Amino acid sequence: MPDDESLLREQARAAGMPLRYPERMWGGPGAGEPCTVCKRPITKDELELEIQFARADGAMPRLDKFHLHVRCFAAWELERSKFRP
C-alpha cells in the first residue's frame, strides 16, 4: 500500500466508488482479492472490508461490491465525508 496518505486519498477518489454510506459492510481475513483503491491483493494476513451498495438498474436491483484494506477504506471514508450534506 502507498505510504503517502495524500496518494492513497487520491486513489480513493479515482476508484469511482459511491459517495454514500454502504448498505452493508463485512470484515474478515483477506482472500486475495485486489483492493478497489490501491489494486494490491488483500492477503489472508490482512483484514479485508467488503462494502456493498444497492443499485437499481431498471427492473434488476443488484449489489455493487468493493474489497478494501482497512487503510484504503479509511482514505475513501475521509474523501467521502467531504461530500456529506
C-alpha positions as a Markdown table, in Angstrom:
| # | Residue | x | y | z |
|---|---|---|---|---|
| 1 | Met | 0.0 | 0.0 | 0.0 |
| 2 | Pro | 1.2 | 3.5 | -0.7 |
| 3 | Asp | 2.8 | 5.1 | 2.4 |
| 4 | Asp | 1.8 | 8.6 | 1.3 |
| 5 | Glu | -1.7 | 9.4 | 2.7 |
| 6 | Ser | -2.3 | 12.1 | 0.0 |
| 7 | Leu | -1.6 | 9.5 | -2.7 |
| 8 | Leu | -3.9 | 7.0 | -1.1 |
| 9 | Arg | -6.7 | 9.5 | -0.8 |
| 10 | Glu | -6.2 | 10.4 | -4.5 |
| 11 | Gln | -6.5 | 6.7 | -5.4 |
| 12 | Ala | -9.7 | 6.5 | -3.3 |
| 13 | Arg | -11.2 | 9.5 | -5.2 |
| 14 | Ala | -10.3 | 7.9 | -8.5 |
| 15 | Ala | -11.7 | 4.5 | -7.6 |
| 16 | Gly | -15.2 | 5.6 | -8.6 |
| 17 | Met | -17.0 | 4.2 | -5.5 |
| 18 | Pro | -20.3 | 5.8 | -4.5 |
| 19 | Leu | -20.0 | 8.7 | -2.1 |
| 20 | Arg | -22.8 | 7.5 | 0.3 |
| 21 | Tyr | -22.6 | 5.1 | 3.3 |
| 22 | Pro | -22.7 | 1.5 | 2.2 |
| 23 | Glu | -25.8 | -0.6 | 2.7 |
| 24 | Arg | -23.7 | -3.5 | 4.1 |
| 25 | Met | -20.2 | -3.9 | 5.3 |
| 26 | Trp | -18.4 | -7.1 | 6.2 |
| 27 | Gly | -14.9 | -7.8 | 7.6 |
| 28 | Gly | -12.6 | -10.7 | 7.9 |
| 29 | Pro | -9.3 | -12.2 | 6.7 |
| 30 | Gly | -8.3 | -11.3 | 3.2 |
| 31 | Ala | -9.0 | -13.8 | 0.4 |
| 32 | Gly | -6.5 | -12.5 | -2.2 |
| 33 | Glu | -9.0 | -10.1 | -3.9 |
| 34 | Pro | -7.5 | -6.9 | -5.2 |
| 35 | Cys | -8.3 | -3.8 | -3.2 |
| 36 | Thr | -10.6 | -1.4 | -5.1 |
| 37 | Val | -8.4 | 1.6 | -4.0 |
| 38 | Cys | -4.8 | 0.5 | -4.2 |
| 39 | Lys | -5.2 | -2.5 | -6.5 |
| 40 | Arg | -2.9 | -4.7 | -4.4 |
| 41 | Pro | -4.2 | -8.1 | -3.2 |
| 42 | Ile | -5.6 | -8.3 | 0.3 |
| 43 | Thr | -3.7 | -11.2 | 1.8 |
| 44 | Lys | -5.0 | -13.7 | 4.4 |
| 45 | Asp | -2.8 | -12.0 | 7.0 |
| 46 | Glu | -4.6 | -8.6 | 6.5 |
| 47 | Leu | -8.1 | -7.6 | 7.4 |
| 48 | Glu | -10.4 | -7.1 | 4.4 |
| 49 | Leu | -13.5 | -5.0 | 4.4 |
| 50 | Glu | -16.2 | -5.7 | 1.8 |
| 51 | Ile | -18.6 | -2.9 | 1.3 |
| 52 | Gln | -21.8 | -3.3 | -0.7 |
| 53 | Phe | -24.1 | -0.7 | -2.3 |
| 54 | Ala | -27.6 | -1.5 | -3.6 |
| 55 | Arg | -28.2 | -0.3 | -7.2 |
| 56 | Ala | -31.3 | -0.5 | -9.2 |
| 57 | Asp | -30.7 | -0.7 | -13.0 |
| 58 | Gly | -34.2 | -0.8 | -14.4 |
| 59 | Ala | -36.1 | -3.9 | -13.1 |
| 60 | Met | -32.9 | -5.6 | -11.9 |
| 61 | Pro | -31.7 | -4.5 | -8.5 |
| 62 | Arg | -28.2 | -5.6 | -7.6 |
| 63 | Leu | -25.3 | -5.1 | -5.2 |
| 64 | Asp | -22.0 | -3.5 | -6.2 |
| 65 | Lys | -19.3 | -5.0 | -4.0 |
| 66 | Phe | -15.9 | -3.4 | -3.2 |
| 67 | His | -13.0 | -5.1 | -1.4 |
| 68 | Leu | -10.7 | -2.8 | 0.6 |
| 69 | His | -7.7 | -2.8 | 3.0 |
| 70 | Val | -8.7 | -1.1 | 6.3 |
| 71 | Arg | -6.3 | 1.8 | 5.5 |
| 72 | Cys | -7.8 | 2.2 | 2.0 |
| 73 | Phe | -11.3 | 2.2 | 3.5 |
| 74 | Ala | -10.3 | 5.0 | 5.8 |
| 75 | Ala | -8.9 | 7.0 | 2.9 |
| 76 | Trp | -12.2 | 6.5 | 1.0 |
| 77 | Glu | -14.2 | 7.4 | 4.1 |
| 78 | Leu | -12.2 | 10.7 | 4.5 |
| 79 | Glu | -12.8 | 11.6 | 0.9 |
| 80 | Arg | -16.5 | 10.6 | 1.1 |
| 81 | Ser | -17.0 | 12.7 | 4.2 |
| 82 | Lys | -16.1 | 15.8 | 2.2 |
| 83 | Phe | -19.4 | 15.4 | 0.2 |
| 84 | Arg | -21.8 | 14.9 | 3.1 |
| 85 | Pro | -24.6 | 17.4 | 3.2 |
